[in-house]
Amino acid sequence: MITEQLTIEKTYVASKTKLHYQRYGDGPRAVLAFHGYGQSEGHWRSVASVLGPEVSVYSFDLFYHGKSRLVKADAPITKKRLAELLGEFLHEQKITKFSLLAFSMGAKFALTAVENFADQIEQVWLVAPDGIRAQLWYTLATSPLLMRGLLGRAVLRPQRLLGFINKLSEKRLVDPGLVRFAEWQLDSREKRLRVYRSWVGFKNLAFDLKRLATLLNRKPTPVTFFLGKYDRVIPHTGLKQFIGSLAKADLVMLDAGHGGLIYDVAAYLRRHPETRL
């Protein structure tokens, strides 16, 4: 049940940065949740509904999604600035201990929180997390400059980029499932603009995996990974090394692809209430 809607807004000169979130539940245990690309805070409703009455889920819109706004839409956000925004939120809500829940691109926000608030974190749940191993699409979007320019031009005329991706598929350098995923992400101007802004806007949210492991192993902090057996966007094989470096990690492998993993996690938690946060 939704108990209240909350927004946090900060004003800089004549512009505003707005980090919007919705609170689900009113329990004493705080969970900060970050959705994936092309979604909004509402995508966590199904998971929040099964976490129990002792939990409050603060579900955030990522920038370029929902109601969250950056001061400069085309200026990449830094980890320092994101940490400041999250720190202000924690201070305003008087939250001293919390857990993290993140899907896909949202993991970049959660891992930034790990870097800056490790001692305050109780648990981490990562659903097909981006930010641990570089993915082809993110690499194309951010470097080298030629590829970034290609994606920028694709906002108006996507044919050249789609042709390039199809050539990679023909040479078996890209999984056909990823080609279909790219076509879906580029099938409207609105989507193409969001792809460009999201991938370029979050390019500074990169992580030293050894440092992350050290921070998570300090207590150690429990980390649960929910991965899709058929996920071609965030393949589980690319996460094995990082998972193996953690002192207290659990892996839940689901018979699923990428897009609907949040709902698969919710269904899993209904069947296995003992695994809830």
Secondary structure, 3 states (H helix, E strand, C coil): CEEEEEEEEEEECCEEEEEEEEEECCCCEEEEEECCCCCCHHHHHHHHCCCCCCEEEEEECCCCCCCCECCCCCCCCCHHHHHHHHHHHHHHCCCCCEEEEEEHHHHHHHHHHHHHHHHHEEEEEEECCCCCCCCHHHHHHHCCHHHHHHHHHHCCCCHHHHHHHHHHHHCCCCCHHHHHHHHHHCCCHHHHHHHHHHHHHCCCCCCCHHHHHHHHHCCCCCEEEEEECCCCCCCHHHHHHHHHCCCCEEEEEECCCCCCHHHHHHHHHHHCHHHCC
